[in-house]
Amino acid sequence: MGRDDWESKSTAELWELYDGITKVLSRRMAAEKAKLEERLRKIEGTAGSPRPEERVRRPYPPVLPKYQNPKNPAETWSGRGKQPRWLKAQLRTGKKLDDLLIERPSGQRRRRTG
């Protein structure tokens, strides 16, 4: 359609055209969105479950502390995450991590990772 064709149309005809185009575009956009979401689910590997928050996480066992503050035995650290301030202070004074290990009875063995 040329420019003259648009100029010759009445306002009512142009609005009908606008409504028709809007409907077609919204249907096509919805179909394209559905295709893209399906591709994304396949890429993420979650094609079976529609939402990732519905997945149940496996339970993690409690982690026993490995290190203990000799000045305050209530302060412990499992060896995971950031080092606590008391541990950094002990290391600055020249102690080693092995010096701060919690002594366990021979019956209890610490789990080895690896």
N, C-alpha and C positions, 0 to 999 in steps of 0.2 A: 504494500500500500504506500502510495506516495503522500506527500505532505498535503496535496489538494484533497485527497480522499478523507483525511482526518478533519480538515477544515469544513468539508461539506456535511459532515455528520452532525446530528442534533445532540444536545447535551444528554438527553435521555438515552440515546443510542451509545454514546461514549461511556455513560455510567454502566450500562448493561455489559459493554465490552470489558470495562474495568472489573466488574463483579465476576465475570466469567474467567478472566485472566487470574484474578486473585484466588478463586477456587482451584483452578488447575495448578497454580504455583504451590498452594498449601498442600495439596495432595502429593505432588511430586517431592516437595521438601520433606514431608512425613515419610514417604517411601525411601528417600535417600538417607534420612536419619536412621531409619530402621536397619538399612543395609550396613551403614557405618558402625552402628552399635553392635550388630552381629559380628562384623569383622573384628571389632575391638575385643569382644568376648572370646573369640577364637584365639586372638593373639595373646590375651592374658591367660588363656587356658581355663577359663571359667564358663565354658559353653554349657555345662550341666546345671550350674546354679545361677539364677538371674542376678543375685546381689551378693557381693563378697561379705557383707556384714552378717549374713545368715550362716556362714560357715562356723563350725564349732572349733575352737582352738584346742589343741591337745593339752592336757594338764602337765605342768612342769613340776618335777620333784623339788622340794625345798632344798636350798643350798646351805650347807653347814659352813659356819665361819672357819677360816683357816688361820687368821692372824688376830692377835690380841694385844692391846695396849698394856705394857707391864705396869704403868703408873695407875691405870684405871681399867681393871679387868672387865668391866661392863662394856667397854668400847671394843668392838670386834669388826673384822672386815672379811668378806668371803673371797676376796681376790678378783671380784668382778666389778666393772664400772670404775669410776674415778676413785683415786686413793683418798682416804679421809685425811683431814688436817693432822690428826695425831700421828698417823703413819708417816706423813711427809716430814714432820718434825723429828721423829725417831730416826728416819733415814738421814736427815741433815746432821744429826749428832754423831753419825758414823756407824749406826747399827745397820745390819743387813736384814733382808726379808726373812731369811732362815732363823735369825735370832728371835723373831716375833711369832714364829709358828706356834700354834696351840698344840700342846702335848696331849696326845690321846692315849688312853690305856691300850695295851697291846692287842686286846680283843677287838677294838674298833679300828678299822682300816679306812683311810681316806680313799675316796674313789679316784682312780686315775683317769685322766682324759686322754684320748688319743687313740 
